[in-house]
Amino acid sequence: MQLTEMELFYIQEQLRSEALAIAKSMASANQSTDPRLQQMYSRVADRHRTHYETILRNLQNIAPQGQYQTQY
């Protein structure tokens, strides 16, 4: 299945958003002094990491190699 440029753009934007959410959640976990907050932020980061990996895996299954770029 061939994706249009616009579809690829939206998928890449979603990947960037998930990567940013991971980074922000991990930064919040590292800055927090409350162990419960650290754990909560880490779980949020894990959830976003799962989303990122799911989107990437699905993209790799439908788009030919070289049609997209990823950055984590």
Summary of the structure (lengths in Angstrom):
residues: 72
radius of gyration: 14.7
end to end distance: 24.4
largest distance: 47.8
contacts: 175
relative contact order: 0.20
helix: 76%
strand: 0%
